[in-house]
Amino acid sequence: MIVSACGFDCYDACRIISKDDKLIGDKSHPFGNGALCSIVNQKLLNEPRITKPMIDGKEVSWDELYRKLATVLDDKSLLWRGSGNFGVMNQITNLLMQKVDGYTTKGTLCDGAGEAGVMEGRGVNHTLSISQIAKSEVVVVWGRNISVTNSHLMPYLEGKTLIVIDPIKTHIAKQAALHIQLKPRMDYYLAIMLSRFAFMDGCVDESWCEEFASEYEEFYEYTREHRIKAILEEMDVDLSIMGRFIDMIRDKKVVFLVGNGVQKYSIGSYVLHAIDSLAASLGLFGKEGCGVSYIGNSTAGFKNPFDVKTKQVSKVNTPFDEFDTVLIQGGNPAESMPNSNSVKAKLKKVKNLIYFGLYENETSRLANIIIPAKNFLEKDDLRLSYAHSYVEPMRKIYDSDIGVSEYDLVAKLYELKGFDGLKTAQEYIDIWINQCHKDKDILISPAYQEIPYQDGFGDDGDDEFVFIDEFDDDFVDTKRFRKIRKKKDSNDDTFWLITPKSSKSLNTQFANDNKVYLHPDLGYEDNQLIIIKSDYGIVELVVQNSKDVRKDCLLIPISTKGVNNLTPDIISEYGDSACYQEVKVKIS
């Protein structure tokens, strides 16, 4: 029996047991129930792999490949790393780029805007422990489809009062006591309105605020700058919903589980800051069974041996065409990055486009140098989680002649280029392990706090919570939300684009969807082929009618080929994050 862990980009970071040639989940792990998802069971070992190194369309020996790489990787090189493998050793290529004086990327395609908002209010982003979620009485699931993206959390929600805020009637929304089917991009306004009603209804925890968030009265004045009637109308939320929400959380232990769906906009940082401000006014930080859970920084508290200084460019609108050599590691930017038509055009201009990965995809087909990789079951590594504080060794389960690990690739190039200073793979893994707390056979992140923010905020816990006190939005005329609109635009033929994750894939890995989900009242037939257009491109998809989707939205899973023809390559105001849903589309 071998105990390892899953390296896929997922909240759960499950522990995996290899027993009798089968992969099973570990029932004894605090965040596992013995089940593994279908992606591990059905996709990981069955998907066709890239097996041979290639240069300019021809199979070559490994020695020839390494010599080519040693020649082209220099100070005009860029490393663009995706999230195909979440083991810590995937970061070792940073050391190589530092040695050649090359470039890496800054920013994120995922959660950076929300992270910036969390930092603005709390000063540090501590992961909310699972034990506190388990002790809550009311759970507010805000823009997070837990049954798809975080399924091992579901048992911890049993028996609790559920409130779901989501423009889509997800599986968990159908189980909720209250579902607020909010108009997209209105999350900031909902958080501000709920805060205002909390003050009006006497739900603010003044004694807690006096100690930890003393400017709460100024925050109330800020919420009063927002006109109730106009905003409720724009959000498409009835006044009675505000009262129901407040009544359901009054005098309860409340946890907010917030997903990255709420912050896939230029204003994403404001959204998380507003939600945190709502929670702070209610006194939900630093108490048992309370808090706000967002995507955490898995490396928080660690001294990261791969965190080195290099020259950097944006990860969101990367200028690929400005480099002679681009190394794509564990990612598929030609399909996963926003405004993918522009991305492909830039990638085609790269002289030496190197793809280092497991599977054929849109990016590998553009590359002229192919490096087959090992999967996470074929090497030793370590897995951190952005949803909980458990750290899992990833022990090699299978021997394989296919591919090369990140460490072995870097070690070979160090040798060929005459670089020194590289430790062994196990030494690097031990650096991470030795910083963890140990509880019997379980490793715990050094940043773990049983009840985060119990003593205060900031790095040392000596600061107060900082409430949101400004909001700036260039995408729309925000003045229309602060005064009653004289006339509604009844001729708007555009739709908000919603791009959630799919249960059948991980981002563009194992992509297999070709559908657009829309409300049946729009008048399209199931399986009808339609063209969807934005200012950035078009995509042709098959209609799937669903009453779970708002009439002003089109839902296209992020795993759908071509969906990012429609998305903009703009960067969030704070957090250097992609803004996939900052777009409205038309049906042509």
Secondary structure as the mmCIF struct_conf table of DSSP 4:
data_model
#
loop_
_struct_conf.conf_type_id
_struct_conf.id
_struct_conf.beg_label_comp_id
_struct_conf.beg_label_asym_id
_struct_conf.beg_label_seq_id
_struct_conf.end_label_comp_id
_struct_conf.end_label_asym_id
_struct_conf.end_label_seq_id
STRN STRN1 ILE A 2 ALA A 5
BEND BEND1 PHE A 8 ASP A 9
BEND BEND2 TYR A 11 ASP A 12
STRN STRN2 ARG A 15 LYS A 19
TURN_TY1_P TURN_TY1_P1 ASP A 20 ASP A 21
STRN STRN3 LYS A 22 GLY A 25
TURN_TY1_P TURN_TY1_P2 LYS A 27 SER A 28
BEND BEND3 HIS A 29 HIS A 29
TURN_TY1_P TURN_TY1_P3 PRO A 30 PHE A 31
BEND BEND4 GLY A 34 GLY A 34
HELX_RH_AL_P HELX_RH_AL_P1 SER A 38 SER A 38
HELX_RH_PI_P HELX_RH_PI_P1 ILE A 39 LEU A 44
TURN_TY1_P TURN_TY1_P4 LEU A 45 ASN A 46
BEND BEND5 GLU A 47 GLU A 47
HELX_LH_PP_P HELX_LH_PP_P1 PRO A 48 ILE A 50
BEND BEND6 LYS A 52 LYS A 52
STRN STRN4 MET A 54 ILE A 55
TURN_TY1_P TURN_TY1_P5 ASP A 56 GLY A 57
STRN STRN5 LYS A 58 GLU A 59
HELX_RH_AL_P HELX_RH_AL_P2 TRP A 62 VAL A 72
BEND BEND7 ASP A 74 ASP A 74
TURN_TY1_P TURN_TY1_P6 ASP A 75 LYS A 76
STRN STRN6 SER A 77 ARG A 81
BEND BEND8 SER A 83 GLY A 84
STRN STRN7 GLY A 87 GLY A 87
HELX_RH_3T_P HELX_RH_3T_P1 VAL A 88 ILE A 92
HELX_RH_AL_P HELX_RH_AL_P3 THR A 93 LYS A 99
TURN_TY1_P TURN_TY1_P7 VAL A 100 ASP A 101
STRN STRN8 TYR A 103 LYS A 106
BEND BEND9 GLY A 107 GLY A 107
STRN STRN9 THR A 108 THR A 108
BEND BEND10 LEU A 109 ASP A 111
HELX_RH_AL_P HELX_RH_AL_P4 GLY A 112 ARG A 122
BEND BEND11 GLY A 123 VAL A 124
HELX_LH_PP_P HELX_LH_PP_P2 HIS A 126 SER A 129
HELX_RH_AL_P HELX_RH_AL_P5 ILE A 130 LYS A 135
BEND BEND12 GLU A 137 GLU A 137
STRN STRN10 VAL A 138 TRP A 142
BEND BEND13 GLY A 143 GLY A 143
HELX_RH_AL_P HELX_RH_AL_P6 ILE A 146 THR A 149
HELX_RH_3T_P HELX_RH_3T_P2 SER A 151 LEU A 157
TURN_TY1_P TURN_TY1_P8 GLU A 158 GLY A 159
BEND BEND14 LYS A 160 LYS A 160
STRN STRN11 THR A 161 ILE A 165
BEND BEND15 PRO A 167 PRO A 167
STRN STRN12 ILE A 168 ILE A 168
TURN_TY1_P TURN_TY1_P9 HIS A 171 ILE A 172
HELX_RH_3T_P HELX_RH_3T_P3 ALA A 173 GLN A 175
BEND BEND16 ALA A 177 ALA A 177
STRN STRN13 LEU A 178 ILE A 180
HELX_LH_PP_P HELX_LH_PP_P3 LEU A 182 LYS A 183
TURN_TY1_P TURN_TY1_P10 PRO A 184 ARG A 185
HELX_RH_AL_P HELX_RH_AL_P7 ASP A 187 MET A 200
TURN_TY1_P TURN_TY1_P11 ASP A 201 GLY A 202
HELX_RH_AL_P HELX_RH_AL_P8 GLU A 206 PHE A 212
TURN_TY1_P TURN_TY1_P12 SER A 214 GLU A 215
HELX_RH_AL_P HELX_RH_AL_P9 TYR A 216 THR A 223
TURN_TY1_P TURN_TY1_P13 ARG A 224 GLU A 225
BEND BEND17 HIS A 226 HIS A 226
HELX_RH_AL_P HELX_RH_AL_P10 ILE A 228 MET A 235
TURN_TY1_P TURN_TY1_P14 ASP A 236 ASP A 236
HELX_RH_AL_P HELX_RH_AL_P11 LEU A 239 ILE A 249
TURN_TY1_P TURN_TY1_P15 ARG A 250 ASP A 251
BEND BEND18 LYS A 252 LYS A 252
STRN STRN14 VAL A 254 VAL A 258
HELX_RH_3T_P HELX_RH_3T_P4 ASN A 260 GLN A 263
BEND BEND19 TYR A 265 TYR A 265
TURN_TY1_P TURN_TY1_P16 SER A 266 ILE A 267
HELX_RH_AL_P HELX_RH_AL_P12 GLY A 268 SER A 281
TURN_TY1_P TURN_TY1_P17 LEU A 282 GLY A 283
BEND BEND20 PHE A 285 LYS A 287
TURN_TY1_P TURN_TY1_P18 GLU A 288 GLY A 289
STRN STRN15 GLY A 291 SER A 293
TURN_TY1_P TURN_TY1_P19 SER A 298 GLY A 301
TURN_TY1_P TURN_TY1_P20 PRO A 305 PHE A 306
STRN STRN16 LYS A 311 SER A 314
BEND BEND21 LYS A 315 ASN A 317
HELX_RH_3T_P HELX_RH_3T_P5 PHE A 320 GLU A 322
BEND BEND22 ASP A 324 ASP A 324
STRN STRN17 THR A 325 GLN A 329
BEND BEND23 GLY A 330 GLY A 330
HELX_RH_AL_P HELX_RH_AL_P13 PRO A 333 SER A 336
BEND BEND24 MET A 337 ASN A 339
HELX_RH_AL_P HELX_RH_AL_P14 SER A 340 LEU A 347
TURN_TY1_P TURN_TY1_P21 LYS A 348 LYS A 349
BEND BEND25 LYS A 351 LYS A 351
STRN STRN18 ASN A 352 GLY A 357
BEND BEND26 LEU A 358 TYR A 359
TURN_TY1_P TURN_TY1_P22 GLU A 362 LEU A 366
BEND BEND27 ASN A 368 ASN A 368
STRN STRN19 ILE A 369 PRO A 372
STRN STRN20 ALA A 373 ALA A 373
TURN_TY1_P TURN_TY1_P23 PHE A 376 LEU A 377
BEND BEND28 GLU A 378 LYS A 379
STRN STRN21 ASP A 381 ARG A 383
BEND BEND29 TYR A 386 HIS A 388
STRN STRN22 TYR A 390 MET A 394
BEND BEND30 ASP A 401 ILE A 402
STRN STRN23 VAL A 404 VAL A 404
HELX_RH_AL_P HELX_RH_AL_P15 GLU A 406 LYS A 417
TURN_TY1_P TURN_TY1_P24 GLY A 418 GLY A 418
HELX_RH_AL_P HELX_RH_AL_P16 ALA A 425 ILE A 433
TURN_TY1_P TURN_TY1_P25 ASN A 434 GLN A 435
BEND BEND31 CYS A 436 CYS A 436
STRN STRN24 HIS A 437 ASP A 439
TURN_TY1_P TURN_TY1_P26 LYS A 440 ASP A 441
STRN STRN25 ILE A 442 ILE A 444
TURN_TY1_P TURN_TY1_P27 PRO A 446 ALA A 447
BEND BEND32 GLU A 450 ILE A 451
TURN_TY1_P TURN_TY1_P28 PRO A 452 TYR A 453
BEND BEND33 GLN A 454 ASP A 455
STRN STRN26 PHE A 457 PHE A 457
BEND BEND34 GLY A 458 GLY A 458
TURN_TY1_P TURN_TY1_P29 ASP A 459 ASP A 460
BEND BEND35 GLY A 461 GLY A 461
STRN STRN27 ASP A 463 ASP A 463
HELX_LH_PP_P HELX_LH_PP_P4 GLU A 464 PHE A 465
TURN_TY1_P TURN_TY1_P30 ASP A 474 ASP A 477
HELX_RH_3T_P HELX_RH_3T_P6 THR A 478 PHE A 481
BEND BEND36 ARG A 482 LYS A 483
BEND BEND37 LYS A 486 LYS A 486
TURN_TY1_P TURN_TY1_P31 SER A 490 ASN A 491
STRN STRN28 PHE A 495 ILE A 498
TURN_TY1_P TURN_TY1_P32 SER A 503 LYS A 504
STRN STRN29 LEU A 506 LEU A 506
TURN_TY1_P TURN_TY1_P33 ASN A 507 THR A 508
STRN STRN30 GLN A 509 GLN A 509
TURN_TY1_P TURN_TY1_P34 PHE A 510 PHE A 510
STRN STRN31 LYS A 515 LEU A 518
HELX_RH_3T_P HELX_RH_3T_P7 PRO A 520 LEU A 522
HELX_LH_PP_P HELX_LH_PP_P5 TYR A 524 GLU A 525
TURN_TY1_P TURN_TY1_P35 ASP A 526 ASN A 527
STRN STRN32 LEU A 529 LYS A 533
BEND BEND38 ASP A 535 TYR A 536
STRN STRN33 ILE A 538 ASN A 545
TURN_TY1_P TURN_TY1_P36 LYS A 547 ASP A 548
STRN STRN34 VAL A 549 VAL A 549
TURN_TY1_P TURN_TY1_P37 LYS A 551 ASP A 552
STRN STRN35 CYS A 553 LEU A 555
TURN_TY1_P TURN_TY1_P38 ILE A 558 SER A 559
BEND BEND39 THR A 560 THR A 560
TURN_TY1_P TURN_TY1_P39 LYS A 561 GLY A 562
HELX_RH_3T_P HELX_RH_3T_P8 VAL A 563 ASN A 565
BEND BEND40 LEU A 566 THR A 567
STRN STRN36 ILE A 571 ILE A 571
BEND BEND41 GLU A 573 ASP A 576
STRN STRN37 SER A 577 ALA A 578
TURN_TY1_P TURN_TY1_P40 TYR A 580 GLN A 581
BEND BEND42 GLU A 582 GLU A 582
STRN STRN38 LYS A 584 ILE A 587
#
